[in-house]
Amino acid sequence: GAGQRLSPAYSSLFFYRTLEPALRDLTQPLIDHAEGQLFLNEAFKIIVEEVLHKGTDAEEKVCEWREPESLALLLDLQLRDTGESQGRLLQRVRNVAKYSIKTSHPHFFNQQFGGVDYHSLAGRFLTEALNTNLFTYEVAPVFVLMETEVLKALRQLVGWTDGDGIFCPGGSTSNMYAMNLARYKLFPEVKTKGLWALPRLAIFSSPGSHYSVQKGASYLGFGTDSVVLVKVDDGGRMIPEDLDAKIELAKSQGFVPLLVSCTSGTTVLGSFDPLDCIADVCDKHQLWMHVDAAWGGSVLFSKQHRHLMKGVERAKSVSWNPHKMLLAGLQCSAFLLQDTTNLLKRCNCANASYLFQQDKFYDVNLDIGDKSVQCSRKVDCLKLWLMWKAVGSTGLEHRVDKAFLHVRYLLEQMKKRDGFQLVSTPEFVNVCFWFIPPSLRGKEGNADYQDKLAKVAPVIKERMMKEGTMMVGYQPLGDLGNFFRVTVFSPHICHKDMDFFLDEIERLGKCL
């Protein structure tokens, strides 16, 4: 009753009877595995149907466009206290698949990823099912050994007999690794004393380099004003003579030149910086040479096209994204190092004793997690390894060579049609062009011509998205108004798809 103290025995009985249903529930699995497996099987059927069948069929749409408010309402995104039936959940799986962009579609030309490799996809499914963390040998023995072997094979393509590396969550992170390592190499005290102990450092790159150079300078404390942009030639390639001059100028202004970030395959134009000549400048001034080959690195598989990266073996580090041209699947980004002094681990380690005990029963050098700035790190090597095993280096070389052949065909067809004007002659598999509608042809001398031309690409893009027929990107560049950039690399596309691409641009833009 109120105000009465419960006896210890009664209190225990009350406590047990109150919690007894919950305690009884603890003897049963929280999730019915049979029901869960049935759901997974049915969901997988939907994934295969919507994503891998319809999503790769040229007769189907690339996207089912909905305005944000309409899409949010259709998906019913709100989370609630109670769960839903399996049937309802399966419909949600179908909706997610249906209204997502079909990046494996043969008419998806929007990004530097796309297409599907089914061996890699099997590796991605297996990675998700195993759900492990790539930091110690005890929890990821297969993948520690596998990542080591894959990185070794990639380094050999670069031209290094030895070295180091790690898989990172994207090329931006790989580029930031290079900047951080270069700083630590020159000023190891930065790890303990921080930025106050350092002079002003300068990083050199080109206007066409990836924006992660600017982001990295901000994130790592260099400051974006420390990024010096080097002039490029008409093809978007860094000019080594201007690099040399900019380094000398930075020295005279009190900067300590640190790193040159070259690009092999710039994002927009697909330009390849002259690595050999840049390496000469880096050697002269003793700078760290990093090559951002996130996009273009896969040419190293091709005997016919690897000359584009002549001199890459002279770099200190390389970023390379097999999830792009090789179709390894997002994400698969390798950061490769020529260093053999354990610089990566010395720079990033924190020696967490609960993970990296030094008295383990196996070789503790197999615990590679302290090389990374992450603790949790996803397995990204399996999808590349399984794909590489399936088709071999020869098969990957064929993919690269086929992409260049597609570009050649596309250019030949463009020349046969009115209204297609190249921004520059492609060096890689980026084809950049303006589409000039009939209403603007012959009016290049008009004062408002450039302004009107810059409005063409956005309107065509809107129309193709809303009709769902295909996707291709556009952008301005420097003083140049909006133009299209189509990246042609998926091994699943054919000449028919190239013809469709040109036909569709004409159809959507002829009345502008």
Disulfide bonds with the S-S distance in Angstrom:
none
